């Protein structure tokens, strides 16, 4: 074969190859790495396929995109949970006419009769009725359609009661723990009751729910306690006096007992506080004494000092109160008239 013909064949081959390479490079569907491989096959010194990318400075070049296995997966933020909504069944079921005079809801049926069409009549047969209930103002406490609170209440707990009632704890020095930490509904019913103050139970039984030891039977029981009249001496919510007393202890006792201090010439030091010797609720000793005489007297008086008194010689088993009045007297030793004559 002659040299010119051979050269022409080589020239045609190179021309066809150039056309093929050009088509490959100009084709949009060819990946960057594929183009690089073709160019590197035919030409030396072609730069690496990853050069010229937007890789981070100082790190290896990469074609990774968001969602690459080396990248943390970012999930969209979840919306906060929605609070539970309590719905009135007739409203939920679209039965508007149960409560409204018409399907369009312009006028309401009379309360509380409309409520008693479904709910038990809790007014009939009860002596004491909550004024909003008796006046048919059910919607002052309950939402007729739906609410975020149980029982469709417009507010929860004591907050609802304090919408109308003054807070009994404001400014009080001593507060009933049950009121401070509890709920009004622990003792009171919101609709109607047979007990004063809308109590769920009698005063005695209400107090006994927490203070069972106070109303327990023993030998001698203070009459107000025995009668269940706790409120004769105590305030139920808060007080300016210790132990939630309605008055100071001494003044409180004079509400029922004769004040023997008014005309007394001499008084026993301890009579300033009746509860220093007497239990205000109950006792196993006569006269509600905290201890039997003479053990009670010996809490303050020393036995050896008493024995040194001439008049105590030959006392035997006599009680201190055989000769001494425990409260007041006409002489400094509080002697009873019968003891003076001996």
C-alpha positions in Angstrom: 0.0 0.0 0.0 1.3 3.4 -0.9 2.2 6.0 1.7 -0.3 8.6 0.5 -3.2 6.2 0.7 -2.2 5.1 4.2 -2.0 8.7 5.4 -5.5 9.4 4.0 -7.0 6.5 5.9 -5.4 7.7 9.2 -6.7 11.2 8.4 -10.3 10.0 7.9 -10.1 7.8 11.1 -9.0 10.8 13.1 -11.8 12.9 11.7 -14.5 10.3 12.5 -13.1 10.0 16.0 -13.2 13.7 16.6 -16.8 13.9 15.5 -17.7 11.1 17.9 -15.9 12.8 20.8 -17.6 16.1 20.0 -21.1 14.4 20.0 -20.3 12.8 23.3 -19.2 16.1 24.9 -22.1 18.0 23.5 -24.7 15.5 24.7 -26.6 16.8 27.8 -27.5 13.4 29.0 -23.9 12.4 29.5 -22.8 12.6 33.2 -19.7 14.7 34.1 -17.8 11.7 35.2 -18.5 9.9 31.9 -17.3 13.0 29.9 -14.2 13.0 32.0 -13.5 9.3 31.3 -13.9 9.8 27.5 -11.6 12.9 27.5 -9.0 11.2 29.7 -9.1 8.1 27.3 -8.2 10.2 24.3 -6.2 13.1 25.8 -3.5 13.3 28.5 -3.5 15.8 31.4 -7.3 16.1 31.7 -8.1 17.5 35.2 -9.8 15.3 37.8 -13.6 15.0 37.5 -14.2 16.5 40.9 -12.2 19.7 40.5 -14.0 22.9 40.0 -17.0 21.8 42.2 -18.4 23.7 45.1 -16.8 21.5 47.7 -16.0 23.0 51.1 -12.6 24.6 51.4 -9.9 22.3 52.9 -12.0 19.2 52.3 -12.1 16.6 49.5 -14.1 17.6 46.5 -17.6 16.0 46.4 -20.7 15.9 44.4 -22.8 15.1 47.5 -26.1 16.9 47.7 -28.6 17.5 50.5 -29.9 14.1 51.7 -26.6 12.4 51.0 -25.8 9.5 53.4 -23.1 11.6 54.9 -25.5 14.5 55.6 -27.9 14.6 58.7 -31.5 14.2 57.6 -33.5 17.3 58.5 -37.2 16.5 59.1 -39.7 19.3 59.1 -40.7 20.6 62.5 -43.8 18.9 64.0 -46.7 21.1 65.1 -47.4 21.2 68.8 -50.0 18.8 70.1 -53.5 20.4 70.1 -55.3 20.5 73.4 -58.3 18.1 73.8 -61.7 19.7 73.2 -64.8 18.6 75.1 -67.9 19.0 73.1 -71.6 19.0 74.2 -73.1 15.9 72.5 -76.2 17.7 71.0 -73.8 20.4 69.5 -71.4 17.7 68.3 -74.3 15.8 66.7 -75.9 18.9 65.2 -79.1 18.6 67.3 -79.5 22.4 67.8 -83.2 22.1 68.5 -82.5 20.3 71.8 -81.4 23.6 73.3 -82.7 26.2 70.8 -86.2 27.2 69.9 -85.3 27.0 66.2 -82.7 25.3 64.0 -81.1 28.7 63.5 -80.4 29.2 67.2 -81.9 32.7 67.5 -83.5 32.0 70.9 -82.6 29.5 73.7 -85.1 27.4 75.6 -85.5 28.3 79.2 -82.8 27.3 81.6 -82.4 25.1 83.6 -85.4 23.3 82.1 -83.6 22.9 78.8 -80.7 21.2 80.6 -83.1 18.9 82.5 -84.3 17.5 79.2 -81.1 15.4 79.3 -79.6 16.0 82.7 -81.0 14.9 86.1 -83.0 17.5 87.9 -80.6 18.2 90.8 -82.7 21.1 92.2 -85.8 19.3 93.2 -85.6 18.0 96.8 -82.6 20.1 97.9 -83.0 22.8 100.4 -80.0 25.0 99.5 -79.5 26.0 95.8 -76.6 27.7 94.1 -78.0 31.0 92.9 -76.7 30.8 89.3 -78.4 27.4 89.0 -81.6 28.5 90.5 -81.7 31.6 88.3 -81.1 29.4 85.2 -77.6 30.9 84.5 -76.1 27.6 83.6 -74.0 29.3 80.9 -72.2 31.4 83.6 -70.2 28.3 84.5 -70.6 26.0 81.5 -70.0 26.5 77.8 -73.0 25.3 75.8 -71.0 24.1 72.8 -67.5 23.0 73.6 -64.6 23.8 76.0 -61.1 22.9 76.8 -62.2 22.0 80.3 -64.0 18.9 81.6 -67.7 19.3 82.3 -67.6 22.1 79.7 -66.6 24.6 82.4 -65.6 28.0 81.2 -62.8 28.1 83.8 -61.2 25.4 86.0 -61.0 24.9 89.8 -61.2 27.7 92.2 -60.6 30.3 89.5 -64.2 29.7 88.4 -65.6 30.2 91.9 -63.6 33.3 92.5 -65.3 34.9 89.5 -68.2 35.7 91.8 -66.9 34.9 95.3 -64.3 36.9 97.2 -61.1 35.0 97.8 -61.3 34.1 101.5 -57.5 33.6 101.8 -56.5 37.2 100.8 -55.0 39.0 103.8 -55.6 36.1 106.1 -52.9 35.3 108.7 -53.9 31.7 109.2 -55.2 29.6 106.2 -56.9 26.3 106.2 -54.6 23.9 104.3 -57.5 22.1 102.7 -58.6 25.5 101.1 -55.1 26.6 100.3 -54.1 23.4 98.5 -57.4 21.9 97.5 -60.4 22.6 95.4 -63.7 24.3 96.5 -65.5 21.2 95.1 -63.7 19.0 97.7 -66.3 20.3 100.3 -69.0 22.1 98.3 -71.3 21.0 95.6 -71.7 23.4 92.7 -75.5 23.0 92.2 -77.6 22.2 95.2 -77.4 20.5 98.6 -79.4 19.8 101.7 -76.7 21.4 103.9 -75.9 25.0 104.5 -73.1 26.5 102.5 -73.8 24.0 99.7 -71.7 21.4 101.6 -71.6 17.9 100.3 -72.0 16.6 103.8 -72.9 17.9 107.2 -70.3 20.2 108.9 -69.4 17.4 111.3 -68.9 14.8 108.6 -67.1 17.3 106.3 -64.5 18.1 109.0 -64.3 14.4 110.0 -63.2 13.6 106.4 -59.7 14.9 107.5 -60.0 15.3 111.3 -61.5 12.0 112.3 -59.6 12.0 115.6 -61.3 15.2 116.8 -64.9 13.9 116.6 -64.1 10.5 118.0 -66.1 9.4 121.1 -64.3 9.4 124.4 -65.3 9.8 127.9 -66.0 13.6 127.9 -66.9 15.5 124.7 -67.2 19.2 124.4 -70.9 19.9 123.5 -70.3 21.9 120.3 -68.1 19.0 119.1 -70.6 16.4 120.0 -73.3 18.4 118.2 -71.1 18.7 115.1 -71.1 22.5 115.4 -67.4 23.0 114.4 -68.2 26.4 113.0 -69.2 27.7 116.5 -65.4 28.0 117.2 -63.6 27.7 113.9 -63.7 29.5 110.6 -63.7 27.0 107.7 -61.4 28.9 105.3 -59.1 31.4 107.0 -58.8 33.4 110.2 -56.8 36.1 112.0 -56.5 33.7 114.9 -54.4 30.5 115.4 -56.2 27.2 114.8 -58.7 29.1 112.6 -60.6 30.2 115.7 -63.3 32.8 115.2 -62.0 34.7 118.3 -59.0 34.5 120.6 -59.3 31.4 122.8 -60.3 33.2 126.0 -62.9 35.5 124.5 -64.3 32.5 122.5 -64.9 30.5 125.7 -66.9 33.4 127.2 -69.4 33.1 124.3 -70.9 30.1 126.1 -69.3 30.1 129.6 -69.9 32.7 132.3 -66.8 35.0 132.6 -65.7 34.3 136.2 -62.7 36.6 135.8 -64.6 39.9 135.7 -65.2 40.2 139.4 -62.4 38.0 140.7 -60.0 39.4 143.3 -57.3 36.8 142.7 -56.9 34.6 139.5 -55.0 31.5 138.7 -52.1 32.5 136.4 -53.0 29.9 133.7 -56.6 31.2 133.2 -55.4 33.5 130.5 -55.5 30.5 128.2 -58.2 28.0 128.9 -56.5 25.4 126.7 -53.5 25.2 129.0 -55.5 22.9 131.1 -58.6 21.9 129.1 -58.9 20.1 125.7 -61.4 22.0 123.6 -62.7 18.9 121.9 -62.7 15.8 124.1 -60.9 14.2 127.0 -60.8 11.0 129.0 -60.9 13.2 132.2 -63.8 15.1 133.7 -64.2 18.8 132.7 -62.2 18.2 129.5 -59.0 18.3 131.5 -55.8 17.3 129.6 -54.7 15.3 132.6 -56.3 14.2 135.8 -55.7 16.1 139.1 -53.1 16.2 140.7 -51.0 15.2 137.7 -52.1 18.3 135.9 -51.2 20.6 138.8 -47.8 19.0 139.1 -47.0 20.2 135.5 -46.5 23.6 137.1 -46.2 23.1 140.8 -43.3 21.2 142.4 -44.2 18.3 144.7 -41.5 19.1 147.3 -42.7 22.7 147.5 -46.3 21.6 148.1 -45.2 19.2 150.8 -43.4 21.9 152.7 -46.7 23.9 153.1 -48.1 23.3 156.6 -51.7 23.1 155.4 -50.9 20.2 153.1 -49.9 18.0 156.0 -52.2 15.0 156.2 -53.8 15.6 152.8 -53.7 11.9 152.0 -55.5 11.1 148.7 -57.4 14.4 148.6 -57.5 16.3 145.3 -56.1 19.8 145.0 -59.5 21.0 143.9 -61.0 19.9 147.2 -59.5 22.9 148.8 -58.5 25.2 145.9 -60.5 26.8 143.2 -58.7 26.2 139.9 -59.7 29.5 138.4 -60.3 32.4 140.9 -60.6 33.1 144.6 -60.9 35.6 147.3 -57.3 35.1 148.6 -54.0 34.6 147.1 -54.0 30.8 147.5 -57.4 30.5 145.8 -58.8 28.6 148.8 -62.4 27.6 148.8 -64.6 28.9 151.7 -64.9 25.4 153.1 -61.1 25.0 153.3 -60.7 28.3 155.1 -63.0 27.3 157.9 -60.9 24.3 158.8 
